[in-house]
Structures are given as structure tokens and as C-alpha cells.
Amino acid sequence: MLLSTAIMRSGMIGTFASIACVVVFLGASKGQTDTTKDKAISQMRRIADTMKQCHEEIEYRTPCATNYIGPPTNLDWNVLPSKTVRSPFQGIVEFVLPIRSEAVDPSKQAQKVQQDCQQMAALAAAGERDSPAPAWRDGHYRYEFDLGSDPPELVKRLWIVKNKDNNEVISAANDDHYCWTNAARNTTAPTQQP
């Protein structure tokens, strides 16, 4: 009887020890997840803050005008649990890039250039008016990051617009050389703007 009671007690002790180990392990795992999440939030905040420091840049020049783009406005970011095994968290930053065009003073243009510029402006206005495609200024950019590991990694750069039927049209962003893209890529050390 004493022997069976001793075996039963030692079995209960083993069970309690196993439960205690599981509780300690789960507690450590939760602590590690919280630390990783805090790290991911810090990484995303640093990326967004660096992108916000960017200035307007020249997109392109023509004989008729200088076209400017940026800086990012309406910048919104978030950190979510990742759906992939690449990283524990996914960072998302969405923003709009304002554009403006500054016409070259016609008095500084040759007569032929003035005529070409007037013709190009008329064609552009007609094309924009008649185009069934979404106007690109109606969209926004979305950058996606793998977070929580060192260093964060920019994995997607998307351009999102709505078509005439109000359906989303998503394509790869074509903004390689701008400050905000460089800030998103160079996530280990924030870049400084002049």
C-alpha cells in the first residue's frame, strides 16, 4: 500500500512538473512574442519616420515643364502577424505621392518649342478625358515588409488604383530611385535628407 501510494504521488509530481514546464515554456514564448512584436513596431516606426523626412523630388523634365513628385503624404503604417514563415510580423506602409507640374516660361522657349508644348498639352488633356483607365493620381502606394528579424526587409512595392467599375487594380510600383523608396530599402540605418 505504501509503495503504490508512493508511486501514485511520484506520478502526480511528474504530472505537476510537466504542467509547470509547459506553463513556464508558454510564458517564455509569450514574452518572446511580445519582445519580437515590440521590435517589429519599432522597426516599422523607424521606416515610416524616415520616409516622412523625404522632400519633393524632380520626377522628370521636358522642354515644356518640370514635373515634381512627393513627398509622401497621408502616410499610414501598421504591424500585423505574418502569414508567411519568412518572418513573425508583416509591416505595411501606405501613402500618396502628390505631383505637380511647373511650366517653363514661354518667353524662354523657341517658337517651335512653344507650339510643341501647346500641342502636347492639348493631346494630354484629350487623352486623360477620353481614357477608360483609372487616373494614376487616384491611387496610393503600399509597401510591405518582413519584420521582427534583423534587418527588416522590403518585400513588395505596390501601386493600387480603382478602375471605372471601382475594382482595385494592383501593379508593381515603379519608383526605384526616390528618397522614400531608398528609406524603405535601407532599413538598417535611417538616411538623412539635406
KANOR-V367381 format. One record per backbone hydrogen bond with DSSP energy under -1.0 kcal/mol. NH is the residue of the N-H (numbers start at 1). CO is the residue of the C=O. If there is no record, write none. Layout:
nh:NH co:CO
nh:NH co:CO
This chain:
nh:5 co:1
nh:6 co:2
nh:7 co:3
nh:8 co:4
nh:9 co:5
nh:10 co:6
nh:11 co:7
nh:12 co:8
nh:13 co:9
nh:14 co:10
nh:15 co:11
nh:16 co:12
nh:17 co:13
nh:18 co:14
nh:19 co:15
nh:20 co:16
nh:21 co:17
nh:22 co:18
nh:23 co:19
nh:24 co:20
nh:25 co:21
nh:26 co:22
nh:27 co:23
nh:28 co:24
nh:29 co:25
nh:30 co:26
nh:31 co:27
nh:32 co:28
nh:33 co:29
nh:34 co:30
nh:35 co:31
nh:36 co:32
nh:37 co:33
nh:38 co:34
nh:39 co:35
nh:40 co:36
nh:41 co:37
nh:42 co:38
nh:43 co:39
nh:44 co:40
nh:45 co:41
nh:46 co:42
nh:47 co:43
nh:48 co:44
nh:49 co:45
nh:50 co:46
nh:51 co:47
nh:52 co:48
nh:54 co:51
nh:57 co:69
nh:59 co:67
nh:60 co:67
nh:62 co:65
nh:66 co:102
nh:67 co:60
nh:68 co:100
nh:69 co:57
nh:70 co:98
nh:73 co:96
nh:76 co:94
nh:78 co:92
nh:80 co:90
nh:82 co:88
nh:89 co:147
nh:90 co:80
nh:91 co:145
nh:92 co:78
nh:93 co:143
nh:94 co:76
nh:95 co:141
nh:96 co:73
nh:100 co:68
nh:102 co:66
nh:104 co:64
nh:108 co:105
nh:109 co:106
nh:114 co:110
nh:115 co:111
nh:116 co:112
nh:117 co:113
nh:118 co:114
nh:119 co:115
nh:120 co:116
nh:121 co:117
nh:122 co:118
nh:123 co:119
nh:124 co:120
nh:125 co:121
nh:126 co:122
nh:127 co:123
nh:128 co:124
nh:129 co:125
nh:130 co:126
nh:138 co:135
nh:139 co:136
nh:140 co:160
nh:141 co:95
nh:142 co:158
nh:143 co:93
nh:144 co:156
nh:145 co:91
nh:146 co:153
nh:147 co:89
nh:153 co:146
nh:155 co:144
nh:156 co:144
nh:158 co:142
nh:159 co:171
nh:160 co:140
nh:161 co:169
nh:163 co:167
nh:166 co:163
nh:169 co:161
nh:171 co:159
nh:173 co:157
nh:182 co:178
nh:183 co:179
nh:184 co:180
nh:185 co:181
nh:186 co:182
nh:187 co:185
